[in-house]
Amino acid sequence: MKKNKDLEAIYLQTLAQSVAEKERDVNDYACNIYADKIAKINVLLELLDPETDRGFIEQLNALKQTYKKLGTALWFMQAGELTNLGARLGSTIRQYSVRGDQD
């Protein structure tokens, strides 16, 4: 039974990573309470002309960075204790292996 749960966790993790790799903006939105505002900024940035709207683009990018930082902080404030503890302790890369002899 544990093996199936491990496989499910691996699948969900790799699925989420694949989506984020293909849809670059997803990384901006994940774990962020201001995801909707960041998405609106991203849409605006796609519509603007980099040559004629350079100043406005710089302002939007600065605002986007502010929303990313504040939104992530607010999201973590609402997240569970284990999520916060994991974030505080730092990341580790875990190698998963699936063996038929383990349960």
N, C-alpha and C positions, 0 to 999 in steps of 0.2 A: 504494500500500500504506500509506504514512504517513497518508494521508487517512482510511482506514478505522480506523486505530488512534486517530487524533484524535477521530473520531466516537464510537468506543467509549468513550474516556475521558470525553468530554462527556456521553454518555448515562449512564454510571455515576455521574458526579458529580451530575447533575441528578436522577437516580433516588434517590440517597442523600439529597439535600437535600429531595426531595418526601416521602420517608418521615419524615424528622426533623420536617418541618413539620406533618404530619398526626398523628404520634405524638410528642408533646412530650417524653415520658420518654426517647426514644432519645438525645437530646442528653446526658442524664445518664450514659448507659451507654457512649457511644462513647469509644474510646481510654482505657478505665478498667479497671484490673485488679480493682477492687472492684465491678464492675457488678452482680454477683449480690446483694451486700449492699445496694446502693442500690435495686435493684428491690424487695427485701423491705421496705425502709423505705417506699418509695412505696406498696406494697400496704397496709401498716399505716396510713399517713397517709390513705388513701382510706376505711378502715374506721372511723376515729375521728370523734367528734363535736367540731367546732371549739369549741363553747361549753363543753362539760363536760370536754374533754381538752386544754384550751389549753396547760397547762404541759408535758404529755407531748409534744404536737405540737411545741412549741418545742425541746425536747430532741432529738427525732427529726430535726428540720430542721438543728440544729447538728451532729449526728452525720453526717447526709447530706452537709453541706458539707465536713466533715473527710474523709469517704470520697472525695468528688469530687476534692479537692485531692491527697490522698495517692495515690489510685488513678491519677490522671492522671500524677503525677510518676513513679510506678513503671512505668507503661506506657511512658512516654517513655524511661526508662532501658533498657528492653528493645527499643525501636524501633531501626531502622537509623540509620546515620550521616546519610544524606540527609534522613530525617525530622527528626532532631534539628537539623541545620543549617538546614532550612527553617523550623522553628519558632523557632530563635534569630534568624534574619534577619527574621522577621515575615511577615505575609501581604501578598499582592498580589492585586488583582482583575484577572483576565485575561479579555479579551473574545475569544471564539471566533467565527470566521466560517468558513462553509463555502462554498468557491467551487469551481466545476467545473473551473477552469483550474489548480488547484494539485494537486500530487502529494505 
